[in-house]
Amino acid sequence: MGDILQKIIKKELKEEAIFFHGGVSRKKRDEMVNLFQNDRKTRLMIISLKAGGTGLNLTEASNVIHYDLWWNPAVENQATDRAYRIGQEKNVMVHRLITLGTFEEKIDEIIKSKKELADLTVSTGENLITEMSNKDLRDIFTLYKK
């Protein structure tokens, strides 16, 4: 998918995009990050989620575009966090590309429903705890004898 995106970007935008993926050597990865961070001509970087999963710090990024959803939203969040590192001084916009009527759209619906359920559970639990009396709280933490 990264190769396809590279070709589309070159054809449609007349821009070069570097592609950071698992097949790139450690030395070349370091060079790519340095180019992206320091060379104003290198404005676009495509990163596979797996290759970008560790040790990547992109404080020059101002837009993050997710184009291939994973079942686990934590993976996507971690990828987004690569742009929100110590030293980031820009606002960062995050975009999610989802093709309607596809399996990808179903994944997005599942992820959203899981997140809504988790948010509901956590917030309900927090509200209940904050609204409990001292006696109710004591009862929760008291060991019961049989």
DRENKE-249152 format. One line per field, with one value per residue (C-alpha): residue number from 1; residue in three letters; x, y, z. Coordinates in nm, 3 decimals, padded with zeros to 5 digits. Layout:
<pts>
i <- NUM;...
aa <- ala;...
east <- X;...
north <- Y;...
up <- Z;...
</pts>
This chain:
<pts>
i <- 1;2;3;4;5;6;7;8;9;10;11;12;13;14;15;16;17;18;19;20;21;22;23;24;25;26;27;28;29;30;31;32;33;34;35;36;37;38;39;40;41;42;43;44;45;46;47;48;49;50;51;52;53;54;55;56;57;58;59;60;61;62;63;64;65;66;67;68;69;70;71;72;73;74;75;76;77;78;79;80;81;82;83;84;85;86;87;88;89;90;91;92;93;94;95;96;97;98;99;100;101;102;103;104;105;106;107;108;109;110;111;112;113;114;115;116;117;118;119;120;121;122;123;124;125;126;127;128;129;130;131;132;133;134;135;136;137;138;139;140;141;142;143;144;145;146
aa <- met;gly;asp;ile;leu;gln;lys;ile;ile;lys;lys;glu;leu;lys;glu;glu;ala;ile;phe;phe;his;gly;gly;val;ser;arg;lys;lys;arg;asp;glu;met;val;asn;leu;phe;gln;asn;asp;arg;lys;thr;arg;leu;met;ile;ile;ser;leu;lys;ala;gly;gly;thr;gly;leu;asn;leu;thr;glu;ala;ser;asn;val;ile;his;tyr;asp;leu;trp;trp;asn;pro;ala;val;glu;asn;gln;ala;thr;asp;arg;ala;tyr;arg;ile;gly;gln;glu;lys;asn;val;met;val;his;arg;leu;ile;thr;leu;gly;thr;phe;glu;glu;lys;ile;asp;glu;ile;ile;lys;ser;lys;lys;glu;leu;ala;asp;leu;thr;val;ser;thr;gly;glu;asn;leu;ile;thr;glu;met;ser;asn;lys;asp;leu;arg;asp;ile;phe;thr;leu;tyr;lys;lys
east <- 00.000;00.288;00.435;00.096;00.063;00.412;00.321;-00.012;00.152;00.417;00.164;-00.111;00.084;00.416;00.585;00.830;00.727;00.976;00.850;00.962;00.888;01.023;01.244;01.449;01.782;01.839;02.093;01.853;01.570;01.787;01.866;01.496;01.402;01.685;01.566;01.207;01.304;01.561;01.518;01.231;01.213;01.115;00.759;00.592;00.673;00.475;00.528;00.408;00.261;00.495;00.813;00.710;00.616;00.931;01.175;01.036;01.017;00.872;00.835;00.825;00.502;00.192;-00.048;-00.092;-00.308;-00.417;-00.504;-00.517;-00.715;-00.616;-00.850;-00.661;-00.710;-00.407;-00.185;-00.333;-00.305;00.061;00.125;-00.040;00.171;00.488;00.409;00.319;00.663;00.872;00.980;00.665;00.579;00.314;-00.052;-00.096;-00.402;-00.496;-00.697;-00.845;-00.917;-01.197;-01.347;-01.724;-01.890;-01.576;-01.445;-01.245;-01.569;-01.687;-01.361;-01.413;-01.767;-01.643;-01.361;-01.600;-01.852;-01.577;-01.447;-01.796;-01.855;-01.520;-01.585;-01.932;-01.802;-01.516;-01.718;-02.010;-01.772;-01.600;-01.931;-02.051;-01.734;-01.732;-02.096;-02.054;-02.077;-01.788;-01.986;-02.038;-01.668;-01.575;-01.807;-01.636;-01.294;-01.400;-01.311;-01.615;-01.600;-01.798
north <- 00.000;00.236;00.182;00.260;00.576;00.686;00.655;00.837;01.123;01.162;01.154;01.369;01.606;01.614;01.552;01.287;01.089;00.874;00.532;00.409;00.035;-00.292;-00.361;-00.043;-00.085;00.082;00.320;00.419;00.466;00.708;00.896;00.917;01.053;01.307;01.420;01.454;01.642;01.876;01.906;02.137;01.969;01.637;01.712;01.372;01.048;00.725;00.497;00.141;00.087;-00.200;-00.020;00.301;00.124;00.186;00.468;00.704;01.074;01.309;01.652;01.813;01.634;01.850;01.599;01.228;01.033;00.680;00.491;00.127;00.047;-00.220;-00.413;-00.281;00.097;00.116;00.048;00.346;00.564;00.469;00.566;00.903;00.953;00.943;01.303;01.406;01.372;01.586;01.884;01.907;02.273;02.247;02.163;01.818;01.722;01.354;01.222;00.875;00.757;00.500;00.367;00.342;00.007;-00.195;-00.428;-00.129;00.056;-00.244;-00.241;00.129;00.063;-00.214;00.005;00.295;00.073;-00.081;00.267;00.396;00.094;00.142;00.515;00.444;00.180;00.394;00.712;00.532;00.364;00.692;00.869;00.596;00.608;00.987;00.987;00.717;00.796;00.717;00.418;00.282;00.321;00.150;-00.139;-00.190;-00.226;-00.426;-00.794;-01.004;-01.300;-01.608
up <- 00.000;00.077;-00.270;-00.425;-00.215;-00.316;-00.684;-00.642;-00.450;-00.717;-01.001;-00.846;-00.623;-00.808;-00.472;-00.357;-00.050;00.136;00.248;00.591;00.615;00.751;00.449;00.504;00.684;01.021;00.865;00.586;00.839;01.036;00.715;00.628;00.971;00.950;00.605;00.722;01.035;00.880;00.502;00.404;00.061;00.226;00.324;00.299;00.476;00.449;00.747;00.790;01.136;01.218;01.111;01.286;01.607;01.809;01.861;01.602;01.689;01.427;01.581;01.234;01.143;01.124;00.968;01.034;00.793;00.881;00.565;00.678;00.993;01.241;01.469;01.771;01.804;02.036;01.733;01.550;01.862;01.902;01.540;01.600;01.912;01.698;01.602;01.959;02.111;02.339;02.132;01.919;01.877;01.605;01.610;01.460;01.257;01.246;00.951;00.908;00.554;00.545;00.225;00.255;00.188;00.260;00.528;00.655;00.732;00.937;01.134;01.206;01.332;01.562;01.696;01.761;01.940;02.156;02.243;02.326;02.549;02.724;02.773;02.908;03.148;03.279;03.314;03.479;03.722;03.801;03.859;04.088;04.296;04.325;04.432;04.698;05.066;05.301;05.432;05.078;05.001;05.328;05.242;04.907;05.065;05.372;05.372;05.446;05.680;05.585
</pts>
